[in-house]
């Protein structure tokens, strides 16, 4: 028995990809008889058998789920969003007697290695992907090869199951709240536009302006990359445009913006009102406390695992597409308490 040869080597000898070898091993229906026979001949000739850690032809479960995050380790361990998301997933995995395996990548070569591992399905039953970029080839690869997975974040491919917050509605509610308070010059600090959640939050911002008859002034929009440092730098640039209020598409960026306003010798909300997005613990720790859009981060992690369990039980189709509601949490930075019953002058 040869358990040291890899799926890639089997594929090279059979003239197919490692993903096709994986499909043969897992009795995937979309493999021709000719290809299946060619792969089986190579496995018989080399004496290949899946190693004890691998899934077998009998379809044994590993009871392991993979969490894939395409972020640097630094961002992962400093952004509390990922911690809360993973906590929800770990909680759900414990209920189902599953373990959660973490994959992090931030370069193309890392993604290629992780893709090969996920496509082979040798050490896990299903995968959860989060923070993917628009057009990420990994999502298409997994969908093309019938790998059970769930995306945390929406996706336009009808085959992809996902769990996400209603980002358009959340941003729309935040900006509408600022408009109702009487602010005229409302700016935005947006996330990276390669990220669909960032695009949806920007869409909610522009939709609210349009619906309430406010012009979109692109000079009042700056990008902050979902980082506190990015929010600080973006706010420093926006202060020159004299905004009355800012919607920041994450709490991290909002907190950075808050520091920038204070470092400029101005006050929140007296000089600039501010609303964030997430409602992470830091939103209640800063002074003044941050008004923000609460998205159900831990609940999204739980629902992602529950959805993947359903896929493993019942099959990939139809795709599960779950959008969770958000909630505006009014605290101090929007100026609602100060402005109750009064107008705004700036």
PyMOL commands that set and color helices and strands:
alter all, ss='L'
color gray80, all
select helices_A, chain A and resi 7-14+18-25+33-46+73-78+80-95+108-120+137-144+167-180+196-211+218-220+228-241+251-263+282-285+297-314+336-339
alter helices_A, ss='H'
color red, helices_A
select strands_A, chain A and resi 64-69+99-104+126-130+149-152+162-165+186-190+221-223+245-248+273-278+291-295+321-324+326-329
alter strands_A, ss='S'
color yellow, strands_A
deselect
rebuild
show_as cartoon
